[in-house]
Amino acid sequence: MKPFGYLRATSVEEAVRAAAGRPGARFLGGGTNLVDLMKLGVEAPPLLIDVTRLPLADIEELPDGGLRIGAMVRNSDLAAAVAVRERYPVLSQALLAGASGQLRNTATTGGNLLQRTRCLYFQDTTKPCNKRSPGTGCPARDGVHRDLAVLGHSAHCVATQPSDLAVALAALDAEVQLHGPDGERTVAVTDFHRLPGDRPEQDTVIRPGELLTAVRLPPAAPGARSRYRKARDRASFAFALASVAAVLEVRDGVVGRAALAFGGLAHRPWRARAAEEVLHGAPATEDTFARAADAELAAARPLRDNAFKVELARNLAVSVLTGLASPAADR
């Protein structure tokens, strides 16, 4: 067993000071990913800072009609919240598509967004991995990569970001709130996770010592419908081969507003801006939705064994958007 220190923080400021003063320290919430990685030897933090007692477990109504979700809100509680189910169904559906009921009871909002890739090479300390040990290489490119990225990857890393929650939040234009040694700042969820480039060890834009304290949702768009759909190898407790989060508003048969994000395809939730440009002001038809998906996925660069993910993502997007455009769509 590798020894490590433990601190139960009594305030956000204490937690941030402790993390800033101990390079490599990690915040401990639900621990559903971090503890597993410690057992595998992938993570070996010198200090665990327990943030479970901090006042970050509330879902608050904001004056503008949005929601503020504390980083310690459990996934099961967030999925069941009336305000989320009624105004942001895509978010509730994404949460319920992830993990198992037992894990959702433990996993937190902040931890879900910060979970690390499930790439086999990253999790196996006997193998090289640029994300775990920078400069050692990416054997997944020529090895086992069926589940890995087709968009935005680099020569240094082809890992995917596994969070279902992050995909829904990207489609909802959510923001994360961070508290660090230099104070507070807000980052759009679409900018929070990084593409790998030549620094794949950096999953997010979090700076040393920063603590994710909350997620902010803007007001739900009037008249818009939303949905999350996930394709995976088994019906539960499996990560996405591809997933789609969509928000769609149709007026008189024409798309008034559309937001689309893919999961399981890249190192971050992939906001489909090219697809949205095709959709805006176009007829809300299956043909339009297919053209939009094709416009976005034209940038895909599949590897030897994962080209199927491109067609899978296309079919998911067309199916979800067609369903949302139907007058009979569930609200």
C-alpha positions as CSV (number, residue, x, y, z in Angstrom):
1,M,0.0,0.0,0.0
2,K,1.3,3.4,-0.9
3,P,0.9,5.9,2.0
4,F,-1.0,9.2,1.5
5,G,-2.2,12.0,3.7
6,Y,-5.8,12.8,4.4
7,L,-7.5,16.1,5.2
8,R,-11.2,16.7,5.8
9,A,-11.7,20.2,4.6
10,T,-14.1,22.5,6.6
11,S,-14.3,25.2,3.9
12,V,-13.8,25.7,0.2
13,E,-10.9,28.1,1.1
14,E,-9.2,25.5,3.3
15,A,-9.5,22.8,0.5
16,V,-8.0,25.1,-2.1
17,R,-5.1,26.2,0.1
18,A,-4.3,22.6,0.9
19,A,-4.4,21.5,-2.7
20,A,-2.3,24.5,-3.8
21,G,0.3,23.7,-1.2
22,R,0.7,20.0,-2.0
23,P,1.4,19.3,-5.7
24,G,-0.4,16.2,-6.8
25,A,-3.1,16.4,-4.1
26,R,-6.6,15.2,-5.2
27,F,-10.0,16.2,-4.0
28,L,-12.2,13.3,-2.8
29,G,-15.9,13.4,-3.3
30,G,-17.7,10.2,-4.1
31,G,-14.4,8.5,-5.1
32,T,-16.0,6.2,-7.6
33,N,-13.3,6.8,-10.2
34,L,-10.4,8.2,-8.1
35,V,-10.3,5.3,-5.6
36,D,-10.4,2.7,-8.5
37,L,-7.4,4.5,-10.1
38,M,-5.5,4.5,-6.8
39,K,-6.1,0.7,-6.5
40,L,-4.8,0.2,-10.1
41,G,-1.7,2.3,-9.3
42,V,-2.7,4.9,-12.0
43,E,-3.2,7.6,-9.3
44,A,-0.9,8.0,-6.3
45,P,-1.8,11.3,-4.7
46,P,0.3,12.3,-1.7
47,L,-2.8,13.9,-0.1
48,L,-6.5,13.3,-0.4
49,I,-8.7,16.3,0.5
50,D,-12.1,15.2,1.5
51,V,-14.7,17.8,0.3
52,T,-17.8,15.8,1.2
53,R,-18.7,18.0,4.2
54,L,-18.5,21.2,2.2
55,P,-21.8,23.1,1.5
56,L,-21.9,22.1,-2.1
57,A,-24.8,19.7,-2.2
58,D,-27.7,21.9,-3.1
59,I,-29.7,22.5,-6.3
60,E,-30.6,26.2,-6.3
61,E,-33.1,28.2,-8.4
62,L,-31.4,31.3,-10.0
63,P,-33.1,34.6,-10.5
64,D,-33.0,34.3,-14.3
65,G,-34.8,30.9,-14.2
66,G,-31.7,28.8,-14.4
67,L,-30.3,26.3,-11.9
68,R,-27.1,26.2,-9.9
69,I,-26.0,22.6,-9.1
70,G,-23.5,22.1,-6.3
71,A,-20.5,19.9,-7.1
72,M,-21.4,17.5,-4.3
73,V,-25.0,16.8,-5.6
74,R,-25.2,13.1,-6.1
75,N,-26.0,11.9,-9.6
76,S,-29.2,10.1,-8.4
77,D,-30.5,13.2,-6.6
78,L,-29.8,15.4,-9.7
79,A,-31.6,12.9,-12.0
80,A,-34.6,12.8,-9.7
81,A,-34.9,16.6,-9.1
82,V,-38.3,17.8,-10.3
83,A,-36.8,21.0,-11.9
84,V,-34.3,18.9,-13.8
85,R,-36.8,16.3,-15.1
86,E,-39.3,19.0,-16.1
87,R,-37.1,21.6,-17.6
88,Y,-33.9,19.7,-18.6
89,P,-35.0,16.1,-19.4
90,V,-31.9,15.6,-21.5
91,L,-29.8,16.0,-18.3
92,S,-31.9,13.5,-16.2
93,Q,-31.8,11.0,-19.1
94,A,-28.0,11.3,-19.4
95,L,-27.5,10.6,-15.7
96,L,-29.8,7.6,-15.7
97,A,-27.9,6.2,-18.7
98,G,-24.7,6.2,-16.7
99,A,-23.3,3.5,-14.4
100,S,-25.6,1.6,-11.9
101,G,-28.1,2.8,-9.3
102,Q,-25.6,2.1,-6.6
103,L,-22.8,4.2,-8.2
104,R,-25.3,7.0,-9.0
105,N,-26.1,7.2,-5.3
106,T,-22.4,7.9,-4.6
107,A,-21.1,9.7,-7.6
108,T,-21.1,13.5,-7.5
109,T,-21.7,16.1,-10.2
110,G,-18.2,17.4,-10.0
111,G,-16.6,14.0,-10.0
112,N,-18.7,12.9,-12.9
113,L,-17.3,15.7,-15.0
114,L,-13.7,15.0,-13.9
115,Q,-13.7,11.2,-14.4
116,R,-10.9,10.0,-16.5
117,T,-10.8,7.9,-19.7
118,R,-11.5,4.1,-19.5
119,C,-8.9,3.4,-22.2
120,L,-7.3,0.0,-21.4
121,Y,-3.8,1.3,-21.9
122,F,-4.3,4.2,-19.5
123,Q,-5.6,1.9,-16.8
124,D,-2.8,-0.7,-17.2
125,T,0.4,0.5,-15.6
126,T,2.4,-2.1,-17.4
127,K,1.7,-0.4,-20.7
128,P,3.0,2.9,-22.1
129,C,0.5,5.7,-22.2
130,N,1.1,9.4,-22.9
131,K,-1.9,10.4,-20.7
132,R,-0.5,8.5,-17.7
133,S,3.2,8.8,-18.4
134,P,3.8,11.6,-21.0
135,G,6.3,10.8,-23.7
136,T,5.9,7.0,-23.5
137,G,3.6,6.7,-26.6
138,C,0.1,5.8,-27.4
139,P,-0.2,2.0,-28.2
140,A,-3.9,2.3,-28.6
141,R,-3.5,3.8,-32.1
142,D,-2.3,0.5,-33.5
143,G,-3.7,-1.7,-30.7
144,V,-7.1,-2.0,-29.1
145,H,-9.1,1.2,-30.0
146,R,-12.6,0.0,-30.9
147,D,-14.1,2.2,-28.2
148,L,-11.9,5.2,-28.7
149,A,-11.9,8.5,-30.5
150,V,-12.9,9.3,-34.1
151,L,-12.9,13.1,-33.7
152,G,-10.3,15.5,-32.4
153,H,-7.7,12.9,-31.6
154,S,-3.9,13.4,-32.1
155,A,-0.8,11.3,-32.7
156,H,-0.3,11.4,-28.9
157,C,-3.7,10.2,-27.7
158,V,-7.0,8.7,-29.0
159,A,-8.8,8.4,-25.6
160,T,-12.4,9.4,-25.1
161,Q,-14.1,11.3,-22.3
162,P,-16.6,8.9,-20.7
163,S,-19.1,11.3,-18.9
164,D,-22.7,11.1,-20.1
165,L,-23.5,14.1,-17.9
166,A,-20.9,16.3,-19.7
167,V,-22.5,15.6,-23.1
168,A,-25.9,16.8,-21.9
169,L,-24.4,19.8,-20.2
170,A,-22.5,20.7,-23.4
171,A,-25.8,20.7,-25.3
172,L,-27.4,22.9,-22.6
173,D,-24.7,25.6,-22.7
174,A,-23.9,25.0,-19.1
175,E,-21.0,26.5,-17.2
176,V,-18.7,25.2,-14.5
177,Q,-17.7,27.3,-11.5
178,L,-14.1,27.0,-10.2
179,H,-12.6,28.3,-7.0
180,G,-8.8,28.5,-6.8
181,P,-5.9,30.3,-5.2
182,D,-6.6,33.3,-7.5
183,G,-10.3,33.4,-6.7
184,E,-13.3,32.3,-8.7
185,R,-13.9,31.9,-12.4
186,T,-16.5,30.4,-14.7
187,V,-15.8,28.2,-17.8
188,A,-18.2,27.0,-20.4
189,V,-18.6,23.2,-20.3
190,T,-17.8,23.1,-24.0
191,D,-14.4,24.7,-23.1
192,F,-13.8,22.8,-19.9
193,H,-12.4,19.5,-21.4
194,R,-9.4,19.7,-23.7
195,L,-8.6,18.0,-26.9
196,P,-5.4,15.9,-26.4
197,G,-3.0,17.7,-28.8
198,D,0.5,17.2,-27.5
199,R,-0.5,17.3,-23.8
200,P,-3.0,14.5,-23.4
201,E,-2.2,14.3,-19.6
202,Q,-4.2,17.4,-19.2
203,D,-7.9,16.4,-19.4
204,T,-9.4,19.8,-18.5
205,V,-8.5,23.5,-18.2
206,I,-8.5,23.3,-14.4
207,R,-5.5,25.0,-12.9
208,P,-3.4,23.7,-9.9
209,G,-5.3,24.0,-6.7
210,E,-8.7,24.8,-8.3
211,L,-11.9,23.1,-7.0
212,L,-15.0,22.6,-9.1
213,T,-17.7,24.0,-6.9
214,A,-20.8,24.1,-9.1
215,V,-22.5,23.8,-12.5
216,R,-24.7,26.6,-13.7
217,L,-27.6,25.9,-16.2
218,P,-29.1,28.7,-18.2
219,P,-32.9,29.1,-18.3
220,A,-34.5,26.3,-20.3
221,A,-35.5,27.6,-23.8
222,P,-39.3,28.0,-24.1
223,G,-40.8,25.5,-26.4
224,A,-37.7,23.5,-26.8
225,R,-37.6,19.7,-26.3
226,S,-34.5,17.7,-25.3
227,R,-33.4,14.1,-25.3
228,Y,-30.3,11.9,-24.6
229,R,-29.6,8.6,-26.3
230,K,-26.7,6.3,-25.8
231,A,-25.5,3.3,-27.8
232,R,-23.4,0.8,-25.8
233,D,-22.4,-2.8,-25.8
234,R,-24.8,-3.8,-23.1
235,A,-28.0,-2.3,-21.6
236,S,-26.6,-1.0,-18.4
237,F,-23.3,-0.1,-16.6
238,A,-21.4,0.4,-19.9
239,F,-19.8,3.5,-21.4
240,A,-21.0,5.0,-24.7
241,L,-19.7,3.8,-28.0
242,A,-21.6,6.9,-29.2
243,S,-24.2,9.1,-27.6
244,V,-26.2,12.2,-28.6
245,A,-27.7,15.0,-26.5
246,A,-30.0,17.3,-28.4
247,V,-32.1,20.4,-27.7
248,L,-34.6,21.3,-30.5
249,E,-37.2,23.9,-31.0
250,V,-39.4,23.7,-34.1
251,R,-41.8,26.5,-35.2
252,D,-44.2,25.9,-38.1
253,G,-42.1,23.0,-39.4
254,V,-38.8,25.0,-39.3
255,V,-35.9,24.6,-36.8
256,G,-35.8,27.7,-34.7
257,R,-33.1,26.5,-32.3
258,A,-30.9,23.5,-32.2
259,A,-28.1,22.4,-29.9
260,L,-26.4,19.0,-30.5
261,A,-23.5,17.3,-28.7
262,F,-21.9,13.9,-29.2
263,G,-20.4,11.7,-26.6
264,G,-18.1,8.7,-26.9
265,L,-16.4,10.1,-30.0
266,A,-13.7,12.5,-28.7
267,H,-11.5,13.5,-25.8
268,R,-14.2,15.9,-24.7
269,P,-18.0,16.2,-25.3
270,W,-18.2,17.2,-28.9
271,R,-20.5,20.2,-29.5
272,A,-21.7,19.8,-33.1
273,R,-21.5,23.4,-34.3
274,A,-21.3,22.5,-38.0
275,A,-24.5,20.5,-37.7
276,E,-26.2,23.3,-35.8
277,E,-25.5,25.7,-38.7
278,V,-27.2,23.4,-41.1
279,L,-30.2,23.0,-38.8
280,H,-30.9,26.6,-38.0
281,G,-33.8,27.9,-40.2
282,A,-34.0,24.6,-42.1
283,P,-37.1,22.4,-42.5
284,A,-37.4,20.0,-39.6
285,T,-37.2,16.9,-41.7
286,E,-35.2,13.7,-41.6
287,D,-33.3,14.7,-44.7
288,T,-32.2,18.0,-42.9
289,F,-31.1,16.0,-39.9
290,A,-29.1,13.6,-42.0
291,R,-27.4,16.5,-43.8
292,A,-26.6,18.1,-40.5
293,A,-25.1,15.0,-39.0
294,D,-23.0,14.4,-42.2
295,A,-21.7,18.0,-42.0
296,E,-20.4,17.4,-38.5
297,L,-19.0,14.0,-38.9
298,A,-17.2,14.8,-42.1
299,A,-14.3,15.8,-39.8
300,A,-14.1,12.3,-38.4
301,R,-10.8,10.4,-38.6
302,P,-11.6,6.8,-37.6
303,L,-8.9,4.3,-36.8
304,R,-8.6,0.8,-38.1
305,D,-11.3,-0.7,-36.0
306,N,-13.7,2.1,-35.0
307,A,-15.1,3.5,-38.3
308,F,-18.5,2.0,-37.3
309,K,-18.8,4.7,-34.7
310,V,-19.2,7.4,-37.3
311,E,-22.3,5.7,-38.8
312,L,-23.6,4.9,-35.4
313,A,-23.3,8.5,-34.2
314,R,-25.0,9.7,-37.5
315,N,-27.9,7.3,-37.0
316,L,-28.3,8.3,-33.3
317,A,-28.4,12.0,-34.2
318,V,-31.0,11.6,-37.0
319,S,-33.2,9.4,-34.8
320,V,-33.1,11.7,-31.8
321,L,-33.7,14.8,-33.9
322,T,-36.5,13.2,-35.8
323,G,-38.1,12.1,-32.6
324,L,-37.9,15.6,-31.1
325,A,-39.4,17.1,-34.2
326,S,-42.4,14.9,-34.0
327,P,-45.6,16.4,-32.6
328,A,-45.9,13.3,-30.4
329,A,-42.4,13.7,-28.8
330,D,-42.2,13.4,-25.1
331,R,-41.6,16.7,-23.5
